[in-house]
Amino acid sequence: MVENHKQWHEKLPFALLGYRTMISISTGATPYMLVYGTEAVIPAEVEIPSLRIIQEAELSDAEWISSHCEQLALIDGKRMNAVCRGQLYQNRMSNAFNKRVKPRQFSPGQLALKKIFPHQDEAKGKFSPNWQGPYMAHRVLTGGALILVEMGGRIWTRPINSDAVKRYYA
């Protein structure tokens, strides 16, 4: 193990080899296989030959080249499978994340409170309010964005996401 953080560059190739040869959960394949069409030979397989290494060692040069050409011909299918698995993984993750999300529906003319974000000037400490308003929903845009109007009549030009707005009940 590295005792000094200044020697990180000496361990980087080993970390990259580990990353490139581990199967990714989202794609179901290793990054090395997606690039080269075959699994990487790790240094331990050189010292203690695996069945794959033994079988490749017994092949003649022509047979070895033909087998690798066949693997390269199949690489597009493997990449397409990885893309499909990645999309399914993203859908599963977004469904799990959005399972408990309650969409907020607004209509023009409804009163709403706008959240005060920490970077705004209105957020001045622990005991400052978390919401400001009330505002009136002027327009409801697609995707859940709103254009708000202050009660004085001034229209906000920038839309705000509906997750940063909640209904105001007078």
C-alpha positions in Angstrom: 0.0 0.0 0.0 1.1 3.5 -0.6 2.2 5.3 2.5 2.7 8.7 0.9 0.0 10.4 -1.3 2.7 11.7 -3.6 3.2 8.2 -5.1 -0.3 7.9 -6.5 1.0 8.0 -10.1 2.8 4.7 -9.5 -0.5 2.9 -8.6 -2.6 4.5 -11.3 -2.0 1.8 -14.0 -3.1 -0.9 -11.6 -6.3 1.0 -10.7 -7.0 1.5 -14.5 -6.5 -2.2 -15.2 -8.9 -3.0 -12.4 -11.5 -0.6 -13.7 -11.2 -1.7 -17.3 -11.4 -5.4 -16.5 -14.4 -5.4 -14.1 -17.9 -6.0 -15.4 -20.0 -2.8 -15.2 -23.4 -3.3 -13.6 -25.1 -0.9 -16.1 -23.7 -2.5 -19.3 -23.0 -6.0 -18.2 -19.6 -6.0 -19.9 -16.1 -4.8 -19.2 -14.9 -1.6 -20.9 -12.0 -3.5 -22.3 -14.3 -6.0 -24.0 -16.4 -3.2 -25.5 -13.3 -1.6 -27.0 -11.4 -4.6 -28.2 -14.0 -7.3 -28.6 -12.3 -9.8 -26.2 -11.6 -10.0 -22.5 -8.3 -8.8 -21.2 -5.5 -11.1 -20.1 -4.7 -10.1 -16.5 -1.2 -10.6 -15.2 -2.2 -13.5 -12.9 -3.3 -15.4 -16.0 0.2 -15.1 -17.5 1.7 -16.8 -14.4 -1.0 -19.3 -13.9 -2.6 -20.0 -17.3 -6.3 -20.2 -17.4 -8.3 -22.5 -19.7 -8.7 -19.6 -22.2 -5.0 -19.0 -22.3 -4.2 -22.7 -22.7 -6.6 -23.0 -25.6 -5.2 -19.9 -27.4 -1.7 -21.2 -26.9 -2.5 -24.4 -28.8 -4.0 -22.6 -31.8 -1.9 -21.9 -34.9 -1.3 -18.4 -36.0 -4.0 -18.6 -38.8 -6.6 -20.1 -36.4 -5.8 -17.4 -33.8 -6.2 -14.7 -36.4 -9.5 -16.1 -37.7 -10.9 -16.5 -34.2 -10.0 -12.8 -33.4 -11.6 -11.7 -36.7 -14.8 -13.5 -35.7 -14.8 -11.8 -32.4 -14.3 -8.4 -34.0 -17.2 -9.1 -36.4 -19.4 -9.7 -33.3 -18.2 -6.6 -31.4 -21.0 -4.4 -32.8 -23.7 -6.8 -31.4 -21.9 -6.8 -28.0 -21.8 -3.0 -28.0 -25.5 -2.8 -29.0 -26.4 -5.2 -26.1 -24.4 -3.0 -23.7 -26.3 0.1 -24.9 -29.6 -1.7 -24.4 -28.6 -2.9 -21.0 -27.5 0.6 -20.1 -30.8 2.1 -21.1 -32.7 -0.5 -19.1 -30.5 0.2 -16.2 -31.2 3.9 -16.5 -34.9 3.3 -16.7 -34.8 1.1 -13.6 -32.8 3.8 -11.7 -35.1 6.6 -12.7 -38.2 4.5 -11.8 -36.8 3.8 -8.4 -35.9 7.4 -7.9 -39.2 8.7 -9.1 -41.3 6.2 -7.3 -42.1 8.5 -4.4 -42.2 11.7 -6.4 -45.6 13.4 -6.3 -46.0 15.6 -9.3 -47.3 19.1 -8.6 -50.0 20.3 -11.0 -50.6 24.0 -11.4 -53.1 25.9 -13.4 -52.9 29.6 -14.4 -54.2 31.8 -11.7 -53.3 29.5 -8.7 -51.4 31.0 -5.8 -48.0 29.5 -5.0 -45.0 30.0 -2.7 -41.5 29.9 -4.2 -38.6 28.2 -2.3 -35.7 30.4 -1.2 -32.5 28.7 -2.3 -29.3 29.0 -0.1 -27.5 31.1 -2.8 -30.2 33.8 -2.8 -29.9 37.0 -0.9 -33.1 36.3 1.0 -31.6 33.3 2.7 -29.9 35.1 5.6 -29.6 32.6 8.3 -31.0 29.8 10.3 -34.3 31.5 11.3 -35.1 33.1 7.9 -38.2 31.8 6.1 -37.8 29.0 3.6 -40.6 30.2 1.2 -41.4 33.5 -0.3 -44.5 34.8 -1.9 -47.4 34.4 -2.6 -47.1 34.5 -6.4 -49.7 33.7 -9.0 -49.0 31.2 -11.8 -49.1 33.1 -15.0 -48.3 30.3 -17.5 -47.7 26.6 -17.0 -45.1 25.3 -19.4 -44.5 21.8 -20.5 -42.3 19.6 -18.2 -43.6 21.2 -15.1 -42.1 24.7 -15.3 -44.0 27.8 -14.3 -43.9 31.5 -15.1 -44.9 33.4 -12.0 -46.4 36.8 -11.5 -45.9 38.8 -8.3 -49.1 40.0 -6.6 -48.2 43.5 -7.7 -48.4 42.5 -11.4 -44.6 42.1 -12.2 -44.0 39.0 -14.4 -40.9 36.9 -13.8 -39.3 36.4 -17.2 -37.4 33.2 -16.2 -39.4 30.0 -15.7 -39.1 28.1 -12.4 -39.3 24.4 -12.0 -42.5 23.2 -10.2 -40.5 21.2 -7.6 -39.3 24.6 -6.2 -42.9 25.8 -5.9 -45.7 24.7 -3.6 -49.4 25.7 -3.5 -50.4 28.6 -1.3 -53.7 28.2 0.6 -55.0 31.6 1.8 
